[in-house]
Structures are given as structure tokens and as C-alpha cells.
Amino acid sequence: MCARRQCAECYAPTPNPSCGTSSCGSGLFALFFALMGLAQGVNPGVNRPMVMAITPPELRGAAFAVYITVFEAVAWAAFSLGAGFLGDAIGLRVVFLWVLVVLMAVNGAVLTLLYRTYAKDVTRVQQDLDRRRTEALTEGATHREP
């Protein structure tokens, strides 16, 4: 049995060093969770305007419904379930320190690749909206003439 003591650096309860486990792990995890929460809090403010910018107005409701349902609810639930199973199988420390880092890196790479088409998509939607506005103004002007 390990005797519990406090870490001199972070004051977290740690096992006796003779047990072979690392000390100060709780403080490191708290720091990583705080940074991950900060990074995750930025996502909706960045991703949702992007969805709006590349979707025609009449399809925005459906686009947001799919985006929020699939990518924010179902994917997060599947990730949490998978992380729980992996945590039971290989340990939470490995899951939180390696799997999350790898998945965040893959997410960043995918979003970077999507940015290559983003400017073209925004331009296409803006041109379509400009065309619609011109047609509406032209049609409105012809109906007003006697």
C-alpha cells in the first residue's frame, strides 16, 4: 500500500515515490484541461460563421441543424464513449495526453485543408447573392414602370 502525501510543488495528493508513479500529475492534468477548454470554447465562434458564409440563406437552417447535430452532438458523444473505453483498456493518462493531442492535430490538419476551398466557396455564394439581388432589383424596376 502506498502512503499518501502532498506534492511540494502543486500541493496535490500524490502517492509515495517508492510506488513508481509520478508526482504532480494532477496539476499537469488541470493545466491541460484548462487549455483544452479554452481551445474548445473558440471553435463555435470560428466554425459557425464559416458555415453561414458558405451556405445560401435558404439552406442555413438545415446546414446548422446538420452541423450541430452531427459534428457537435453525435461526434462528441461517440468520442466520449470511445475515450471511456480506451481509458478502461489502456489508462486515462494515455488517452488524455496522447489520443487527444493526436485528434486535435488531425482536426487542425483537416480544417487547414478545408480552408483551401473556403475562399472559393464564399466567393461563389456571394456571387449568387449578388445575382439574385440584381435580378430582384431589375424585376422590381420593370413592375413599377407604367
Backbone as JSON Lines, residues from 0, in Angstrom:
{"i":0,"aa":"M","n":[0.84,-1.18,0.0],"ca":[0.0,0.0,0.0],"c":[0.88,1.24,0.0]}
{"i":1,"aa":"C","n":[0.44,2.23,-0.74],"ca":[1.17,3.49,-0.82],"c":[0.7,4.41,0.29]}
{"i":2,"aa":"A","n":[1.64,5.11,0.86],"ca":[1.29,6.16,1.82],"c":[1.04,7.44,1.05]}
{"i":3,"aa":"R","n":[-0.07,8.11,1.32],"ca":[-0.39,9.34,0.59],"c":[0.34,10.52,1.22]}
{"i":4,"aa":"R","n":[0.81,11.44,0.38],"ca":[1.45,12.66,0.85],"c":[1.09,13.78,-0.11]}
{"i":5,"aa":"Q","n":[1.49,15.01,0.2],"ca":[1.23,16.14,-0.68],"c":[2.48,16.48,-1.46]}
{"i":6,"aa":"C","n":[2.28,16.86,-2.73],"ca":[3.38,17.3,-3.57],"c":[3.83,18.69,-3.09]}
{"i":7,"aa":"A","n":[5.12,18.9,-3.0],"ca":[5.64,20.18,-2.52],"c":[5.43,21.29,-3.55]}
{"i":8,"aa":"E","n":[5.27,20.96,-4.82],"ca":[5.13,21.98,-5.87],"c":[3.69,22.37,-6.13]}
{"i":9,"aa":"C","n":[2.81,21.4,-6.28],"ca":[1.43,21.73,-6.65],"c":[0.42,21.42,-5.54]}
{"i":10,"aa":"Y","n":[0.86,20.87,-4.43],"ca":[0.02,20.55,-3.27],"c":[-1.05,19.5,-3.56]}
{"i":11,"aa":"A","n":[-0.92,18.8,-4.68],"ca":[-1.87,17.74,-4.99],"c":[-1.49,16.49,-4.21]}
{"i":12,"aa":"P","n":[-2.49,15.71,-3.77],"ca":[-2.15,14.47,-3.08],"c":[-1.48,13.52,-4.06]}
{"i":13,"aa":"T","n":[-0.35,12.99,-3.7],"ca":[0.39,12.09,-4.58],"c":[0.76,10.84,-3.83]}
{"i":14,"aa":"P","n":[0.96,9.74,-4.54],"ca":[1.4,8.52,-3.87],"c":[2.87,8.63,-3.48]}
{"i":15,"aa":"N","n":[3.27,7.75,-2.65],"ca":[4.66,7.68,-2.23],"c":[5.54,7.42,-3.45]}
{"i":16,"aa":"P","n":[6.66,8.13,-3.62],"ca":[7.52,7.93,-4.79],"c":[8.06,6.51,-4.9]}
{"i":17,"aa":"S","n":[8.1,5.79,-3.84],"ca":[8.62,4.42,-3.9],"c":[7.67,3.5,-4.67]}
{"i":18,"aa":"C","n":[6.42,3.96,-4.93],"ca":[5.47,3.13,-5.66],"c":[5.73,3.16,-7.16]}
{"i":19,"aa":"G","n":[6.55,4.09,-7.65],"ca":[6.87,4.13,-9.07],"c":[5.92,4.99,-9.89]}
{"i":20,"aa":"T","n":[4.98,5.7,-9.27],"ca":[4.09,6.57,-10.02],"c":[4.61,7.99,-9.95]}
{"i":21,"aa":"S","n":[4.24,8.8,-10.92],"ca":[4.78,10.16,-10.97],"c":[4.02,11.08,-10.03]}
{"i":22,"aa":"S","n":[4.7,12.12,-9.58],"ca":[4.06,13.11,-8.72],"c":[3.67,14.31,-9.56]}
{"i":23,"aa":"C","n":[2.87,15.16,-9.02],"ca":[2.4,16.4,-9.66],"c":[1.53,16.15,-10.88]}
{"i":24,"aa":"G","n":[1.01,14.95,-11.06],"ca":[0.19,14.65,-12.23],"c":[-1.12,15.41,-12.25]}
{"i":25,"aa":"S","n":[-1.71,15.65,-11.09],"ca":[-2.99,16.35,-11.05],"c":[-2.88,17.78,-11.55]}
{"i":26,"aa":"G","n":[-1.81,18.47,-11.19],"ca":[-1.62,19.84,-11.65],"c":[-1.42,19.9,-13.15]}
{"i":27,"aa":"L","n":[-0.7,18.94,-13.71],"ca":[-0.47,18.89,-15.16],"c":[-1.78,18.63,-15.9]}
{"i":28,"aa":"F","n":[-2.57,17.69,-15.37],"ca":[-3.86,17.42,-16.0],"c":[-4.78,18.63,-15.92]}
{"i":29,"aa":"A","n":[-4.78,19.32,-14.79],"ca":[-5.62,20.52,-14.65],"c":[-5.21,21.57,-15.67]}
{"i":30,"aa":"L","n":[-3.92,21.75,-15.88],"ca":[-3.44,22.71,-16.88],"c":[-3.88,22.31,-18.28]}
{"i":31,"aa":"F","n":[-3.71,21.03,-18.63],"ca":[-4.11,20.56,-19.95],"c":[-5.62,20.7,-20.17]}
{"i":32,"aa":"F","n":[-6.43,20.38,-19.15],"ca":[-7.87,20.51,-19.28],"c":[-8.28,21.97,-19.45]}
{"i":33,"aa":"A","n":[-7.62,22.87,-18.73],"ca":[-7.93,24.29,-18.87],"c":[-7.58,24.77,-20.27]}
{"i":34,"aa":"L","n":[-6.44,24.38,-20.79],"ca":[-6.06,24.78,-22.15],"c":[-6.98,24.17,-23.2]}
{"i":35,"aa":"M","n":[-7.37,22.92,-23.0],"ca":[-8.29,22.27,-23.94],"c":[-9.66,22.95,-23.91]}
{"i":36,"aa":"G","n":[-10.14,23.3,-22.73],"ca":[-11.42,24.0,-22.61],"c":[-11.37,25.36,-23.29]}
{"i":37,"aa":"L","n":[-10.25,26.06,-23.13],"ca":[-10.08,27.34,-23.8],"c":[-10.11,27.18,-25.31]}
{"i":38,"aa":"A","n":[-9.39,26.19,-25.82],"ca":[-9.36,25.94,-27.26],"c":[-10.73,25.51,-27.79]}
{"i":39,"aa":"Q","n":[-11.44,24.67,-27.05],"ca":[-12.76,24.23,-27.48],"c":[-13.77,25.37,-27.45]}
{"i":40,"aa":"G","n":[-13.6,26.31,-26.54],"ca":[-14.52,27.44,-26.46],"c":[-14.41,28.38,-27.64]}
{"i":41,"aa":"V","n":[-13.29,28.35,-28.34],"ca":[-13.08,29.21,-29.51],"c":[-13.77,28.63,-30.74]}
{"i":42,"aa":"N","n":[-13.92,27.31,-30.8],"ca":[-14.46,26.66,-32.0],"c":[-15.8,27.19,-32.49]}
{"i":43,"aa":"P","n":[-16.85,27.29,-31.65],"ca":[-18.13,27.77,-32.19],"c":[-18.05,29.18,-32.76]}
{"i":44,"aa":"G","n":[-17.27,30.03,-32.17],"ca":[-17.14,31.4,-32.68],"c":[-16.42,31.48,-34.01]}
{"i":45,"aa":"V","n":[-15.67,30.45,-34.34],"ca":[-14.95,30.41,-35.62],"c":[-15.73,29.59,-36.64]}
{"i":46,"aa":"N","n":[-16.19,28.41,-36.25],"ca":[-16.82,27.49,-37.2],"c":[-18.2,27.92,-37.65]}
{"i":47,"aa":"R","n":[-19.01,28.45,-36.77],"ca":[-20.38,28.8,-37.15],"c":[-20.44,29.94,-38.17]}
{"i":48,"aa":"P","n":[-19.65,31.0,-38.05],"ca":[-19.66,32.0,-39.13],"c":[-19.16,31.43,-40.46]}
{"i":49,"aa":"M","n":[-18.27,30.46,-40.4],"ca":[-17.8,29.83,-41.64],"c":[-18.94,29.07,-42.32]}
{"i":50,"aa":"V","n":[-19.73,28.35,-41.53],"ca":[-20.88,27.63,-42.08],"c":[-21.85,28.62,-42.7]}
{"i":51,"aa":"M","n":[-22.1,29.72,-42.02],"ca":[-23.03,30.73,-42.53],"c":[-22.51,31.35,-43.84]}
{"i":52,"aa":"A","n":[-21.19,31.58,-43.93],"ca":[-20.63,32.26,-45.09],"c":[-20.66,31.41,-46.36]}
{"i":53,"aa":"I","n":[-20.68,30.1,-46.22],"ca":[-20.62,29.25,-47.42],"c":[-21.96,28.59,-47.76]}
{"i":54,"aa":"T","n":[-23.01,28.98,-47.04],"ca":[-24.32,28.37,-47.26],"c":[-25.32,29.43,-47.71]}
{"i":55,"aa":"P","n":[-26.07,29.15,-48.77],"ca":[-27.11,30.09,-49.2],"c":[-28.13,30.31,-48.07]}
{"i":56,"aa":"P","n":[-28.71,31.5,-47.99],"ca":[-29.62,31.82,-46.87],"c":[-30.75,30.82,-46.66]}
{"i":57,"aa":"E","n":[-31.34,30.31,-47.74],"ca":[-32.48,29.4,-47.58],"c":[-32.06,28.03,-47.05]}
{"i":58,"aa":"L","n":[-30.77,27.71,-47.06],"ca":[-30.3,26.41,-46.57],"c":[-29.55,26.52,-45.23]}
{"i":59,"aa":"R","n":[-29.44,27.71,-44.68],"ca":[-28.65,27.89,-43.46],"c":[-29.25,27.16,-42.27]}
{"i":60,"aa":"G","n":[-30.56,27.15,-42.15],"ca":[-31.18,26.43,-41.04],"c":[-30.86,24.95,-41.08]}
{"i":61,"aa":"A","n":[-30.96,24.36,-42.26],"ca":[-30.64,22.93,-42.41],"c":[-29.15,22.69,-42.18]}
{"i":62,"aa":"A","n":[-28.31,23.6,-42.69],"ca":[-26.86,23.43,-42.52],"c":[-26.48,23.47,-41.04]}
{"i":63,"aa":"F","n":[-27.05,24.42,-40.3],"ca":[-26.74,24.49,-38.87],"c":[-27.31,23.29,-38.12]}
{"i":64,"aa":"A","n":[-28.48,22.81,-38.51],"ca":[-29.06,21.63,-37.86],"c":[-28.15,20.42,-38.05]}
{"i":65,"aa":"V","n":[-27.67,20.21,-39.28],"ca":[-26.78,19.08,-39.54],"c":[-25.45,19.28,-38.81]}
{"i":66,"aa":"Y","n":[-24.9,20.47,-38.89],"ca":[-23.61,20.75,-38.25],"c":[-23.67,20.52,-36.75]}
{"i":67,"aa":"I","n":[-24.66,21.09,-36.1],"ca":[-24.74,20.97,-34.64],"c":[-25.1,19.56,-34.22]}
{"i":68,"aa":"T","n":[-26.02,18.91,-34.95],"ca":[-26.42,17.56,-34.59],"c":[-25.3,16.56,-34.81]}
{"i":69,"aa":"V","n":[-24.73,16.57,-36.0],"ca":[-23.73,15.56,-36.34],"c":[-22.38,15.86,-35.71]}
{"i":70,"aa":"F","n":[-21.87,17.05,-35.94],"ca":[-20.5,17.34,-35.54],"c":[-20.35,17.73,-34.09]}
{"i":71,"aa":"E","n":[-21.35,18.36,-33.51],"ca":[-21.19,18.78,-32.13],"c":[-21.83,17.82,-31.14]}
{"i":72,"aa":"A","n":[-22.91,17.17,-31.49],"ca":[-23.58,16.29,-30.53],"c":[-23.19,14.83,-30.71]}
{"i":73,"aa":"V","n":[-23.44,14.28,-31.89],"ca":[-23.19,12.86,-32.11],"c":[-21.69,12.55,-32.07]}
{"i":74,"aa":"A","n":[-20.89,13.37,-32.73],"ca":[-19.45,13.12,-32.74],"c":[-18.86,13.25,-31.34]}
{"i":75,"aa":"W","n":[-19.31,14.24,-30.57],"ca":[-18.78,14.4,-29.21],"c":[-19.2,13.23,-28.33]}
{"i":76,"aa":"A","n":[-20.42,12.75,-28.48],"ca":[-20.87,11.59,-27.7],"c":[-20.07,10.35,-28.08]}
{"i":77,"aa":"A","n":[-19.84,10.14,-29.38],"ca":[-19.05,8.99,-29.82],"c":[-17.61,9.09,-29.33]}
{"i":78,"aa":"F","n":[-17.05,10.29,-29.37],"ca":[-15.7,10.48,-28.88],"c":[-15.61,10.19,-27.38]}
{"i":79,"aa":"S","n":[-16.58,10.68,-26.62],"ca":[-16.57,10.45,-25.17],"c":[-16.69,8.97,-24.85]}
{"i":80,"aa":"L","n":[-17.56,8.27,-25.58],"ca":[-17.72,6.84,-25.37],"c":[-16.43,6.1,-25.72]}
{"i":81,"aa":"G","n":[-15.84,6.44,-26.87],"ca":[-14.58,5.81,-27.28],"c":[-13.45,6.1,-26.31]}
{"i":82,"aa":"A","n":[-13.37,7.35,-25.84],"ca":[-12.33,7.7,-24.87],"c":[-12.52,6.94,-23.56]}
{"i":83,"aa":"G","n":[-13.77,6.73,-23.16],"ca":[-14.03,5.95,-21.95],"c":[-13.58,4.51,-22.09]}
{"i":84,"aa":"F","n":[-13.91,3.89,-23.24],"ca":[-13.47,2.51,-23.46],"c":[-11.95,2.43,-23.51]}
{"i":85,"aa":"L","n":[-11.32,3.37,-24.21],"ca":[-9.86,3.37,-24.26],"c":[-9.26,3.62,-22.88]}
{"i":86,"aa":"G","n":[-9.88,4.5,-22.11],"ca":[-9.4,4.76,-20.76],"c":[-9.43,3.51,-19.9]}
{"i":87,"aa":"D","n":[-10.49,2.71,-20.05],"ca":[-10.56,1.45,-19.29],"c":[-9.51,0.46,-19.77]}
{"i":88,"aa":"A","n":[-9.26,0.47,-21.08],"ca":[-8.34,-0.52,-21.65],"c":[-6.87,-0.15,-21.45]}
{"i":89,"aa":"I","n":[-6.51,1.11,-21.68],"ca":[-5.09,1.47,-21.64],"c":[-4.75,2.52,-20.6]}
{"i":90,"aa":"G","n":[-5.74,3.06,-19.93],"ca":[-5.5,4.05,-18.88],"c":[-5.83,5.46,-19.35]}
{"i":91,"aa":"L","n":[-6.38,6.25,-18.44],"ca":[-6.8,7.61,-18.77],"c":[-5.64,8.52,-19.11]}
{"i":92,"aa":"R","n":[-4.52,8.32,-18.46],"ca":[-3.36,9.19,-18.72],"c":[-2.96,9.11,-20.19]}
{"i":93,"aa":"V","n":[-2.88,7.93,-20.73],"ca":[-2.51,7.76,-22.14],"c":[-3.58,8.38,-23.04]}
{"i":94,"aa":"V","n":[-4.83,8.15,-22.72],"ca":[-5.93,8.69,-23.54],"c":[-5.88,10.21,-23.56]}
{"i":95,"aa":"F","n":[-5.79,10.83,-22.4],"ca":[-5.85,12.29,-22.36],"c":[-4.59,12.96,-22.88]}
{"i":96,"aa":"L","n":[-3.45,12.36,-22.69],"ca":[-2.23,13.02,-23.14],"c":[-1.87,12.72,-24.59]}
{"i":97,"aa":"W","n":[-2.22,11.54,-25.1],"ca":[-1.81,11.2,-26.47],"c":[-2.96,11.2,-27.46]}
{"i":98,"aa":"V","n":[-4.04,10.54,-27.13],"ca":[-5.15,10.46,-28.08],"c":[-5.74,11.84,-28.35]}
{"i":99,"aa":"L","n":[-5.92,12.64,-27.3],"ca":[-6.47,13.97,-27.51],"c":[-5.54,14.85,-28.33]}
{"i":100,"aa":"V","n":[-4.25,14.75,-28.08],"ca":[-3.29,15.54,-28.83],"c":[-3.31,15.13,-30.3]}
{"i":101,"aa":"V","n":[-3.32,13.83,-30.56],"ca":[-3.35,13.35,-31.95],"c":[-4.64,13.79,-32.63]}
{"i":102,"aa":"L","n":[-5.79,13.64,-31.96],"ca":[-7.06,14.03,-32.57],"c":[-7.14,15.53,-32.81]}
{"i":103,"aa":"M","n":[-6.61,16.34,-31.91],"ca":[-6.59,17.79,-32.12],"c":[-5.69,18.14,-33.31]}
{"i":104,"aa":"A","n":[-4.58,17.44,-33.46],"ca":[-3.69,17.7,-34.6],"c":[-4.36,17.31,-35.92]}
{"i":105,"aa":"V","n":[-5.07,16.18,-35.93],"ca":[-5.8,15.77,-37.13],"c":[-6.9,16.78,-37.44]}
{"i":106,"aa":"N","n":[-7.62,17.24,-36.43],"ca":[-8.67,18.25,-36.61],"c":[-8.08,19.52,-37.21]}
{"i":107,"aa":"G","n":[-6.95,19.96,-36.69],"ca":[-6.29,21.14,-37.23],"c":[-5.87,20.96,-38.68]}
{"i":108,"aa":"A","n":[-5.37,19.77,-39.02],"ca":[-4.96,19.5,-40.4],"c":[-6.17,19.5,-41.35]}
{"i":109,"aa":"V","n":[-7.27,18.89,-40.92],"ca":[-8.47,18.86,-41.76],"c":[-9.02,20.27,-41.96]}
{"i":110,"aa":"L","n":[-9.07,21.06,-40.89],"ca":[-9.57,22.44,-41.02],"c":[-8.66,23.27,-41.91]}
{"i":111,"aa":"T","n":[-7.36,23.02,-41.85],"ca":[-6.43,23.71,-42.73],"c":[-6.68,23.35,-44.18]}
{"i":112,"aa":"L","n":[-6.94,22.08,-44.45],"ca":[-7.25,21.67,-45.83],"c":[-8.57,22.25,-46.3]}
{"i":113,"aa":"L","n":[-9.56,22.34,-45.4],"ca":[-10.85,22.93,-45.78],"c":[-10.71,24.41,-46.1]}
{"i":114,"aa":"Y","n":[-9.75,25.07,-45.49],"ca":[-9.57,26.49,-45.74],"c":[-9.18,26.76,-47.19]}
{"i":115,"aa":"R","n":[-8.55,25.79,-47.85],"ca":[-8.16,25.97,-49.25],"c":[-9.38,26.2,-50.14]}
{"i":116,"aa":"T","n":[-10.5,25.57,-49.82],"ca":[-11.71,25.74,-50.63],"c":[-12.63,26.82,-50.07]}
{"i":117,"aa":"Y","n":[-12.36,27.29,-48.86],"ca":[-13.25,28.25,-48.2],"c":[-13.4,29.54,-48.99]}
{"i":118,"aa":"A","n":[-12.32,30.13,-49.45],"ca":[-12.38,31.4,-50.18],"c":[-13.21,31.24,-51.46]}
{"i":119,"aa":"K","n":[-13.02,30.13,-52.17],"ca":[-13.79,29.88,-53.39],"c":[-15.28,29.72,-53.08]}
{"i":120,"aa":"D","n":[-15.59,29.02,-52.0],"ca":[-16.98,28.81,-51.63],"c":[-17.66,30.11,-51.22]}
{"i":121,"aa":"V","n":[-16.95,30.94,-50.46],"ca":[-17.51,32.23,-50.05],"c":[-17.75,33.1,-51.29]}
{"i":122,"aa":"T","n":[-16.81,33.12,-52.21],"ca":[-16.97,33.91,-53.44],"c":[-18.16,33.41,-54.26]}
{"i":123,"aa":"R","n":[-18.31,32.1,-54.36],"ca":[-19.43,31.52,-55.12],"c":[-20.77,31.93,-54.51]}
{"i":124,"aa":"V","n":[-20.89,31.83,-53.18],"ca":[-22.14,32.2,-52.52],"c":[-22.39,33.69,-52.67]}
{"i":125,"aa":"Q","n":[-21.35,34.51,-52.53],"ca":[-21.52,35.96,-52.66],"c":[-21.95,36.34,-54.08]}
{"i":126,"aa":"Q","n":[-21.37,35.69,-55.09],"ca":[-21.78,35.96,-56.47],"c":[-23.23,35.56,-56.7]}
{"i":127,"aa":"D","n":[-23.64,34.44,-56.13],"ca":[-25.03,34.02,-56.26],"c":[-25.98,35.02,-55.6]}
{"i":128,"aa":"L","n":[-25.6,35.51,-54.42],"ca":[-26.44,36.52,-53.74],"c":[-26.47,37.83,-54.52]}
{"i":129,"aa":"D","n":[-25.35,38.23,-55.1],"ca":[-25.32,39.45,-55.93],"c":[-26.21,39.29,-57.16]}
{"i":130,"aa":"R","n":[-26.15,38.11,-57.79],"ca":[-27.0,37.84,-58.96],"c":[-28.47,37.91,-58.58]}
{"i":131,"aa":"R","n":[-28.83,37.31,-57.46],"ca":[-30.22,37.34,-57.0],"c":[-30.68,38.77,-56.73]}
{"i":132,"aa":"R","n":[-29.81,39.57,-56.1],"ca":[-30.17,40.95,-55.8],"c":[-30.38,41.74,-57.08]}
{"i":133,"aa":"T","n":[-29.49,41.55,-58.05],"ca":[-29.63,42.25,-59.34],"c":[-30.92,41.85,-60.03]}
{"i":134,"aa":"E","n":[-31.23,40.55,-60.04],"ca":[-32.48,40.09,-60.65],"c":[-33.7,40.67,-59.94]}
{"i":135,"aa":"A","n":[-33.65,40.71,-58.63],"ca":[-34.79,41.25,-57.87],"c":[-34.96,42.74,-58.14]}
{"i":136,"aa":"L","n":[-33.85,43.47,-58.2],"ca":[-33.94,44.91,-58.48],"c":[-34.43,45.17,-59.9]}
{"i":137,"aa":"T","n":[-33.95,44.38,-60.85],"ca":[-34.38,44.52,-62.25],"c":[-35.86,44.19,-62.38]}
{"i":138,"aa":"E","n":[-36.27,43.1,-61.74],"ca":[-37.67,42.69,-61.8],"c":[-38.56,43.71,-61.12]}
{"i":139,"aa":"G","n":[-38.1,44.27,-60.0],"ca":[-38.88,45.29,-59.29],"c":[-39.01,46.57,-60.1]}
{"i":140,"aa":"A","n":[-37.96,46.92,-60.84],"ca":[-37.97,48.14,-61.65],"c":[-38.91,47.97,-62.84]}
{"i":141,"aa":"T","n":[-38.98,46.79,-63.42],"ca":[-39.87,46.58,-64.59],"c":[-41.34,46.56,-64.16]}
{"i":142,"aa":"H","n":[-41.63,46.13,-62.95],"ca":[-43.03,46.11,-62.5],"c":[-43.53,47.5,-62.15]}
{"i":143,"aa":"R","n":[-42.63,48.41,-61.83],"ca":[-43.05,49.76,-61.45],"c":[-43.32,50.64,-62.65]}
{"i":144,"aa":"E","n":[-42.73,50.33,-63.79],"ca":[-42.92,51.18,-64.97],"c":[-44.35,51.04,-65.49]}
{"i":145,"aa":"P","n":[-44.95,52.18,-65.92],"ca":[-46.34,52.14,-66.42],"c":[-46.45,51.53,-67.79]}
